[in-house]
Amino acid sequence: MAAKFEPKEPVQLNPPNHSPISTEELAKSNGVDGRPCYVGIKGIIFDVSGKDMYLPGGSYSAFAGKDASRALGLMSTKAEDVRPDWYDLADKEKQTLNDWFTFFSKRYNIVGTVEGATNTEPSSSS
C-alpha cells in the first residue's frame, strides 16, 4: 500500500532539518522573485522549489509560503481552507492529510518546522 506514494523517479533527499522557521519567513518563501518555495504540513516545512505547480499561477500556488494542512486534508485549493488547523477534520480527511504528508516526505526535503506550531502530532515525525 505504501508503494502508491513512491515517486516515479528516484529522489535523493537530504537529512531532515527541523530548524524553526517563523510564519513571516515561511510567508516570504512563496517562490516569487527567485525565492525558495515552501509548503508546510502539520508544522513540518517542505521545500517544493522548482515545482511549477506551487509557483504563482500553478494549480497549488495557494499553498506556497503557508502551512496548508487543512486544505490538503479537504483536498481544497480555496484560500480560506489554506491554514494549519486540522484537528476537527473528519477521520477520512485526516487520513487524506496523512497521505499527503507521506507523499511530500518521499519527494521533498524537510527544511524546517513552523516556529510555535500547534498543529503537529507525535506520529508525524519523519
Secondary structure by P-SEA (a helix, b strand, c coil): ccccccccccccccccccccccaaaaaacccccccbbbbbcccbbbbccccccccccccccccccccaaaaaaaccccccccccccccccaaaaaaaaaaaaaaaacccccccccccccccccccc
